[in-house]
Amino acid sequence: MIKRINLALQGGGAHGAFTWGVLDRLLDEPRVEIAAISGISSGAPNAAAFEVGIIKGGAQAARETLDSLWGQVGAINDPRFADWVA
């Protein structure tokens, strides 16, 4: 039996990175379907990347889109960005 869930993702840099891992794990779970997803602050790009990936090509594409998002975030080398992440 498939369990349909709705996700509301919170913000905050560290929470966003943690949520990336949670979403990655949920993509491995065949008994869970994410029916709706939304987010605020760092949760918003997670939700958007997840949904774009699902639409583009399912779980694997969602993983790739999230990996790309967080790879780009990790590559930012501007000290002004640190204030936003904290």
Buried (B, 14 or more C-beta within 10 A) or exposed (E): EEEEEEBEBBBBBEBBBBBBEEBBEBBEEEEBEBEEBEBEBBBBBBBBBBBBBBEEEEBEBBBBBBBEBBEEBEEEEEEEEEEEEE
